[in-house]
């Protein structure tokens, strides 16, 4: 059933009509008259990006298993359809029913990346939903946000009725049951939100007040009423083996970014890299059982007809049954020409052996993420990698037939010096030399090393959340230092260098650690044309500088200022398990370049909850 407003003429006038027509394999269709709750699951980016997101697939399947809920999908319209919808006043619609999402009960928006914030406003605007929660009446859907960026929801707080903090498998059923009960009792929107705010993990911004000191920092962040919790505790699934997982993922008609079945083998990470937000907010490490993974893999491959399966994890090498699941997939599906993708691996002998079996070595490249060039900086960031380990992994890879290597680094890290930056080039050169030390007759063609650097962004709930950023000119200077050093290397012809945009980095940093005042800037930029800021062809830094100037908000306050240890952060009301005291200890250890062992080697008392089969304990400190 296609939206009659989207005529064939309109669909033929846009770039990729398959983004909007729905009806894909395994899409869920229900009779809307027979459900109590309609939920529009929105991803604020184009279809190809959103369809590759595992979290939406999990919640879509979980919600639709309830007979009383129909969850449908919505993605940001590309700029061509955006223009048509505005000109013809066609409201934004869901893919499955093609109904306007303004008629739904909930509009859920996943917040994966700060540079998609203007697309959040695009979804609300095109749906004909008032941008500000305070302006929404009883007939308008409740707008709820979730995902990693919801761990600092404040820059978007005025635009959302509520946020879900944590993993969606735990509290949504209770939220839906509460909504049905409140509606049956004739409760108002405000009354429902008041009750919802008492559920674990639910944050209702309108029920909290923020005051500021003269210097612009937060003086207080308090609930307006005594029965509203002062702190929100993140929700976490402790039993991953029995957690909901999609048996029949939706299969797109068109090619998407990750066109494959995704098998999540575990959540969390034991490594404790000090720059990594995911490594902190997703603690503790929780594994799915091998038998569970075998069952999920077989079900999904059969239900989708996909020809590739990817093992998803922050650090796949740390999964205790990695050998078992890889061997099962190779034995069970290898003869069916099913490709196996293994991202997030540490390059060791086992990993290389496995990848040699599942990849065409002559065509594929290996990815290392040393993150820093010098050993001192790798200790500062707690990467847990020595140069010897990196070079040994590269040597084993080259002997195994690989000749293409991708190296990922960050620039602008706390405590970083020019010498540390030059060491990026030296490490790439040492890896190249490792290749050319192999006898010529044993090499696989010419060595190709691609060095990529991004600029560090301090994120909430990391030991580096107190760090300052750098002016844009400094970032560009950092990249030039690396580039000049690479050109002086003996093997420079084998090394290619790419770096990230510095202006995008600064805005991302302002959003990541921003407070409610940043919402004014986002709205101003959006109303002046900002959209798809994550896409290079639409990025306009001058528009954002104008928005800061127009609103009178100082961007440098959020980016260039180092925070004091006693400052109240906009996200301090959220409890993620990992304590602020632990993060402070790690910040101090970073300044001393002291390494913290990973969680399996030694418990560091981070405060994360207990989990079975590991060494993680509940911190009493």
C-alpha positions in Angstrom: 0.0 0.0 0.0 1.8 3.1 -1.2 1.2 6.7 0.0 -1.2 8.1 -2.6 0.5 11.5 -2.1 3.7 10.0 -3.5 2.7 9.6 -7.1 4.7 7.8 -9.6 5.7 11.2 -11.0 7.2 12.1 -7.6 9.0 8.8 -7.1 10.5 8.9 -10.6 11.8 12.4 -9.9 13.8 11.4 -6.8 17.2 9.8 -6.9 16.4 6.4 -5.2 12.7 5.7 -5.0 13.4 2.4 -3.2 14.3 4.4 -0.1 10.6 5.3 0.4 8.3 2.5 -0.9 8.7 -0.1 1.9 7.4 -3.6 1.3 10.8 -5.2 1.8 11.3 -8.9 2.7 10.5 -9.5 6.4 8.9 -6.0 6.8 6.1 -6.4 9.4 2.6 -5.5 8.3 -0.3 -5.4 10.8 -3.9 -4.1 10.8 -3.7 -0.8 12.5 -7.2 -1.1 13.9 -6.1 -4.2 15.9 -3.1 -2.6 17.7 -3.1 -0.3 20.7 0.2 1.5 20.1 1.8 2.7 16.9 5.5 3.4 17.1 7.5 5.1 14.4 11.1 4.1 14.7 13.2 6.9 13.1 16.8 7.0 12.1 17.9 10.6 11.3 20.0 9.8 8.3 19.4 8.4 4.8 17.8 4.9 4.3 21.1 3.2 3.4 22.7 4.2 6.6 19.7 3.5 8.9 19.0 0.1 7.4 22.5 -1.0 8.4 21.9 -0.2 12.1 21.5 -3.3 14.3 19.8 -1.5 17.2 16.8 -0.6 15.1 16.5 -4.1 13.8 16.5 -5.5 17.4 13.8 -3.1 18.7 11.8 -3.4 15.5 11.6 -7.1 15.9 11.0 -6.9 19.7 8.2 -4.4 19.5 6.4 -6.1 16.7 6.4 -9.4 18.6 3.8 -7.7 20.8 0.4 -8.1 19.4 -0.7 -4.7 20.7 2.2 -2.7 19.1 3.0 -2.0 15.5 6.5 -0.6 15.0 7.2 1.0 11.6 10.4 2.5 10.2 11.2 6.1 9.1 14.4 7.5 7.7 15.5 11.0 6.8 14.3 11.9 3.3 17.1 12.7 1.0 17.3 16.4 -0.1 15.4 15.8 -3.3 12.3 14.3 -1.6 12.7 16.7 1.4 12.1 19.5 -1.1 9.0 17.8 -2.6 7.5 17.1 0.8 7.9 20.8 1.8 6.6 22.2 -1.5 3.5 19.9 -1.6 3.0 19.9 2.2 3.1 16.1 2.3 3.6 14.9 5.9 6.5 12.5 6.6 5.3 8.9 6.6 6.3 5.5 7.7 7.5 2.9 5.3 5.2 0.0 6.2 1.8 1.7 6.2 2.8 4.9 4.4 0.7 6.7 7.1 1.8 10.1 8.4 3.8 9.5 11.6 2.0 12.5 13.1 -0.9 10.1 13.7 1.3 7.6 15.7 1.5 7.3 19.5 5.3 7.4 19.7 8.0 8.8 17.4 11.3 7.2 18.5 14.5 8.7 17.2 17.8 6.9 17.6 20.7 9.2 18.3 23.9 7.6 16.9 26.0 10.6 15.9 26.1 14.3 16.9 26.3 15.5 13.3 22.8 14.1 12.6 21.2 16.5 15.1 19.7 18.8 12.4 18.2 15.7 10.8 16.4 15.1 14.0 14.7 18.5 13.5 14.1 17.6 9.9 12.1 14.5 10.9 9.9 16.5 13.4 9.4 19.4 11.0 8.5 17.2 8.0 6.2 15.2 10.2 4.4 18.5 11.1 5.2 17.9 14.8 6.2 21.1 16.7 9.9 21.2 17.3 9.6 22.1 21.0 8.1 19.5 23.4 6.5 22.4 25.3 4.4 23.3 22.3 2.9 19.9 21.6 -0.8 19.2 22.4 -2.6 16.0 23.3 -3.0 14.8 19.7 0.7 14.9 18.9 2.9 11.7 19.2 5.3 11.4 22.2 8.9 12.0 20.9 11.4 9.7 22.6 15.2 9.5 22.0 17.7 6.8 22.6 21.1 5.5 21.5 24.7 6.5 22.5 24.1 10.3 22.1 21.3 10.1 24.7 24.0 9.7 27.3 24.2 13.4 27.0 20.7 14.3 26.0 20.8 18.0 27.0 21.7 19.6 23.6 18.4 18.1 22.3 16.4 18.3 25.5 13.9 20.9 24.4 12.9 18.8 21.3 12.1 15.6 23.1 9.3 14.6 25.5 11.4 11.8 27.0 14.7 9.9 26.6 15.4 6.2 27.1 18.9 5.9 28.8 20.5 2.5 28.1 19.7 -0.7 26.2 16.2 -0.9 24.8 15.4 -4.5 25.6 14.6 -3.8 29.3 12.0 -1.1 30.0 10.1 -0.5 26.8 7.5 -3.1 27.7 6.8 -1.3 31.0 6.6 2.0 29.1 4.1 0.6 26.6 2.0 -0.9 29.4 2.0 2.4 31.3 1.0 4.3 28.2 -2.0 1.9 27.6 -3.0 2.2 31.3 -2.8 6.0 31.3 -4.8 6.3 28.1 -7.5 4.0 29.4 -7.7 6.2 32.5 -7.9 9.4 30.5 -4.6 10.8 31.7 -3.2 13.9 30.0 0.1 14.0 28.2 1.6 15.8 31.2 0.3 13.1 33.6 1.7 10.3 31.5 5.1 11.9 31.3 5.1 12.4 35.1 4.4 8.7 35.6 6.9 7.6 32.9 9.7 9.6 34.6 9.5 7.2 37.5 10.4 4.2 35.3 14.0 3.1 35.4 16.0 4.7 32.6 13.4 7.2 31.5 14.4 10.9 31.5 11.7 13.6 31.0 13.6 16.9 30.4 10.7 19.1 31.1 10.6 17.9 34.7 14.1 19.1 35.6 15.5 22.6 36.1 19.0 23.7 35.4 20.7 26.8 36.9 24.0 28.3 35.9 26.9 30.1 37.6 28.2 33.4 36.5 31.1 31.6 34.6 28.5 29.7 32.5 29.0 26.3 34.2 26.1 24.4 35.8 25.2 25.4 39.4 22.4 22.8 39.8 20.4 20.2 38.0 17.4 19.2 40.0 13.9 17.5 39.5 11.0 19.9 39.9 9.1 17.5 42.2 10.0 15.2 45.1 8.7 12.0 43.5 10.9 12.5 40.3 14.3 10.7 40.6 17.3 13.0 40.8 19.4 10.4 39.0 18.6 8.2 36.0 20.2 4.8 35.9 21.1 3.3 32.6 19.3 0.2 31.6 21.5 -2.9 30.8 20.7 -6.4 29.6 22.6 -8.8 31.8 21.5 -12.1 30.1 22.5 -11.6 26.5 21.8 -15.2 25.6 18.1 -14.9 26.2 17.8 -11.3 25.1 15.5 -10.5 22.1 17.2 -10.8 18.7 15.7 -10.6 15.2 15.1 -13.9 13.6 14.0 -12.4 10.4 15.8 -9.1 9.7 14.3 -6.8 7.1 16.1 -7.2 3.7 16.3 -4.0 1.7 15.5 -3.9 -2.0 18.5 -1.7 -2.7 22.2 -1.8 -1.7 22.8 -0.4 1.8 26.0 0.4 3.7 26.3 -2.9 5.4 24.3 -5.4 3.2 24.7 -8.4 5.4 23.3 -10.4 8.4 24.8 -9.1 11.7 25.4 -11.5 14.5 26.1 -9.6 17.8 28.4 -11.9 19.8 28.8 -9.7 22.9 28.3 -6.3 24.4 30.8 -4.2 26.3 34.5 -4.2 26.3 37.3 -5.1 28.7 40.0 -2.9 27.3 39.4 0.5 28.9 40.7 2.9 26.2 40.4 6.3 27.8 39.1 8.0 24.7 36.4 5.5 24.0 32.8 6.3 25.1 31.4 3.0 24.0 34.0 1.1 26.1 32.6 2.8 29.2 28.9 3.2 28.6 28.4 -0.4 27.4 30.2 -2.0 30.4 30.2 -4.7 31.7 31.2 -7.2 29.1 28.3 -9.7 28.4 28.6 -12.6 26.0 26.0 -14.5 24.1 26.4 -18.3 24.3 27.8 -20.2 21.4 24.7 -22.3 21.0 22.6 -19.1 20.9 24.8 -17.6 18.2 24.6 -20.8 16.1 20.8 -20.7 16.3 20.6 -17.0 15.4 23.0 -17.4 12.5 21.1 -20.2 10.9 17.7 -18.5 11.4 18.8 -15.2 9.9 20.7 -16.6 6.9 17.7 -18.8 6.1 15.2 -15.9 6.5 17.1 -13.3 4.5 19.1 -15.1 1.8 22.0 -12.9 2.5 25.4 -14.0 1.4 27.5 -12.5 4.2 27.4 -12.6 8.0 29.3 -10.2 10.2 30.3 -10.8 13.8 29.5 -7.6 15.7 31.4 -6.5 18.9 33.5 -3.7 20.2 36.4 -6.2 20.4 35.7 -9.5 18.7 39.0 -11.0 19.8 37.9 -10.9 23.4 34.9 -13.2 22.8 35.7 -16.4 24.6 34.0 -18.6 22.0 35.3 -16.9 18.9 37.0 -20.0 17.6 33.9 -22.0 18.1 31.5 -19.6 16.2 34.0 -19.1 13.4 34.6 -22.8 12.9 30.8 -23.4 13.0 30.1 -20.8 10.4 32.9 -22.0 8.1 31.8 -25.7 8.4 28.1 -25.1 8.2 27.9 -22.3 5.5 31.3 -22.3 3.8 30.1 -24.6 1.0 27.1 -22.2 0.5 29.5 -19.3 -0.4 28.5 -17.4 2.7 31.2 -14.8 3.4 32.2 -14.2 7.1 33.2 -10.7 8.2 35.3 -10.2 11.3 35.6 -6.5 12.3 37.2 -5.3 15.5 39.9 -8.0 15.7 43.3 -7.7 17.3 45.8 -8.9 14.8 47.3 -12.0 16.4 48.2 -15.4 15.0 44.7 -16.9 15.6 43.0 -13.9 13.9 45.3 -14.0 10.9 44.8 -17.8 10.5 41.0 -17.3 10.6 41.0 -14.4 8.2 43.3 -16.3 5.8 40.6 -19.0 5.6 37.6 -16.7 5.1 39.1 -13.9 3.0 40.7 -13.6 -0.4 44.1 -12.5 1.0 45.2 -11.0 -2.3 42.2 -8.7 -2.5 41.5 -7.8 1.2 43.4 -5.4 3.5 44.1 -5.7 7.2 43.1 -2.9 9.6 45.2 -2.0 12.7 44.1 0.8 15.1 47.2 1.8 17.1 45.4 5.2 17.7 48.8 6.8 18.6 52.2 6.7 17.1 54.4 6.7 20.2 54.4 4.2 23.0 54.0 7.0 25.5 50.8 8.1 23.9 49.5 4.6 23.6 50.1 4.4 27.4 48.4 7.7 27.9 45.2 6.5 26.2 45.5 3.0 27.7 45.5 1.3 24.3 47.3 -1.7 25.6 49.4 -2.2 22.5 53.1 -2.2 22.3 55.1 -1.5 19.2 56.5 -5.0 19.3 53.0 -6.4 19.2 52.0 -4.2 16.3 55.1 -5.1 14.3 54.9 -8.7 15.1 51.2 -8.8 13.9 52.2 -7.0 10.7 55.0 -9.4 10.1 52.8 -12.4 10.5 50.2 -10.8 8.2 52.8 -10.2 5.5 54.1 -13.7 5.7 50.5 -14.8 5.4 50.2 -13.1 2.1 48.7 -9.7 2.9 50.3 -6.6 1.4 47.6 -4.0 2.1 47.3 -2.5 5.6 45.1 0.3 7.0 46.3 2.2 10.1 43.9 4.3 12.1 45.2 7.1 14.5 43.9 10.1 16.4 45.4 13.5 16.5 44.9 16.2 19.2 44.8 13.7 22.1 45.4 15.1 25.6 49.1 15.4 26.5 50.1 14.9 22.8 53.3 16.5 21.5 54.7 17.1 18.0 57.1 14.2 18.6 54.2 11.9 19.3 52.6 13.0 16.0 55.8 12.4 14.1 55.9 8.9 15.5 52.8 8.1 13.5 54.9 8.4 10.3 57.7 6.4 11.9 55.5 3.5 12.9 54.0 3.3 9.3 57.6 3.3 8.0 58.6 0.5 10.4 55.6 -1.6 9.2 56.6 -1.0 5.6 60.2 -2.0 6.4 58.9 -5.2 8.0 57.3 -6.0 4.6 60.4 -5.3 2.6 62.5 -7.4 5.0 60.7 -10.4 3.5 62.6 -12.0 0.6 61.2 -10.5 -2.7 60.1 -13.9 -4.1 57.9 -14.4 -1.0 56.1 -11.0 -1.2 52.7 -10.5 -2.6 53.3 -7.5 -4.8 53.9 -3.9 -3.6 53.3 -2.9 0.0 50.3 -0.5 0.4 49.9 1.2 3.7 47.0 3.7 4.2 47.4 6.0 7.3 44.2 7.7 8.4 43.9 10.2 11.2 40.8 11.6 12.8 40.8 14.4 15.4 40.1 13.5 19.0 36.7 14.5 20.4 36.3 14.3 24.2 33.1 12.4 25.0 31.0 12.2 28.2 31.6 9.3 30.6 35.3 8.9 29.5 38.4 9.7 31.4 39.1 12.4 28.8 35.8 14.2 29.4 37.7 16.9 31.3 40.2 17.5 28.3 40.2 20.7 26.2 40.1 20.7 22.4 42.3 22.7 20.1 41.7 25.6 17.7 41.0 24.6 14.1 44.4 25.9 12.9 46.2 23.7 15.4 44.4 20.6 14.2 45.4 21.3 10.6 49.0 21.9 11.8 49.0 18.5 13.5 47.9 16.8 10.2 50.6 18.7 8.3 53.2 17.5 10.8 52.3 13.9 10.0 52.1 14.5 6.3 55.6 16.2 6.1 57.1 13.4 8.2 55.6 10.7 6.0 57.1 12.4 2.9 60.5 12.2 4.5 60.2 8.4 5.2 62.4 6.0 3.2 59.3 4.0 2.2 57.0 7.1 1.6 55.9 5.8 -1.8 54.2 2.8 -0.1 52.3 5.1 2.4 49.2 7.1 1.7 47.8 9.6 4.2 44.3 10.8 4.8 42.9 13.1 7.5 39.5 14.2 8.9 38.0 17.7 8.7 38.9 19.8 11.6 35.8 22.1 11.6 33.5 19.1 11.9 35.5 17.9 14.8 35.0 21.1 16.8 31.2 21.1 16.2 31.0 17.5 17.2 32.9 18.3 20.4 30.5 21.2 21.2 27.5 19.0 20.8 29.1 16.0 22.7 29.7 18.0 25.9 27.0 20.7 25.4 24.1 21.7 27.7 20.6 22.8 27.0 21.7 26.1 25.6 23.2 24.4 22.6 19.7 23.6 21.4 19.3 27.2 20.3 22.3 26.9 18.1 21.0 23.7 16.5 17.6 25.1 15.8 19.0 28.4 14.4 21.3 26.5 12.0 18.5 24.2 10.9 16.2 27.0 10.2 18.9 28.6 8.1 19.5 25.4 6.0 21.7 23.1 8.0 21.0 19.5 7.1 22.9 16.3 6.5 25.9 17.8 8.3 27.6 14.4 8.4 27.8 14.5 4.6 30.7 16.5 3.1 28.6 17.8 0.2 26.2 19.6 2.5 28.6 20.6 5.3 28.8 24.4 5.8 30.8 25.5 8.8 30.1 29.2 8.2 26.4 28.5 8.7 27.2 27.1 12.2 29.5 29.9 13.1 26.7 32.3 12.2 24.3 30.3 14.4 26.6 30.6 17.4 27.0 34.3 16.7 23.3 34.9 16.2 22.3 33.1 19.5 25.2 34.7 21.4 26.5 31.4 22.5 30.3 31.0 22.8 31.5 27.9 21.0 34.9 28.1 22.6 33.2 27.6 26.0 32.3 24.1 25.0 35.4 23.2 23.0 38.6 25.0 24.1 38.0 25.0 27.9 39.6 22.4 30.1 37.1 21.3 32.8 37.9 21.3 36.6 37.4 18.0 38.4 34.6 19.4 40.5 32.5 20.8 37.6 29.0 19.6 37.3 28.5 18.2 33.8 25.2 18.2 31.9 25.2 14.4 32.0 26.1 13.9 35.6 22.5 13.0 36.5 22.9 9.8 34.6 24.4 6.7 36.3 26.1 4.3 33.9 27.7 2.0 36.5 31.2 3.3 35.8 31.7 5.9 38.6 33.0 9.4 38.2 35.7 8.6 40.8 37.0 5.9 38.6 37.1 8.2 35.6 39.0 10.8 37.6 41.5 8.1 38.6 41.9 7.2 35.0 42.3 10.9 34.0 45.1 11.2 36.5 46.8 7.9 35.3 46.6 9.3 31.8 48.6 12.3 32.8 51.2 10.0 34.3 51.1 7.6 31.3 50.2 4.7 33.6 48.5 1.7 32.0 45.4 0.1 33.6 45.2 -3.7 32.9 42.2 -5.0 31.1 39.2 -6.3 33.1 40.2 -10.0 32.7 43.7 -9.3 34.0 42.7 -7.3 37.0 39.6 -5.5 38.3 40.0 -1.8 38.5 36.9 -1.1 40.6 35.2 1.0 37.9 31.8 0.4 39.5 30.3 -1.5 36.6 27.8 -4.2 37.6 28.7 -7.8 38.1 28.5 -10.3 35.2 28.8 -14.0 35.2 32.1 -15.7 34.1 34.3 -12.6 34.4 36.3 -10.7 37.0 34.2 -7.6 37.1 32.9 -6.7 40.6 30.6 -4.1 42.0 32.8 -1.3 43.3 32.2 -0.4 46.9 34.3 2.8 46.6 
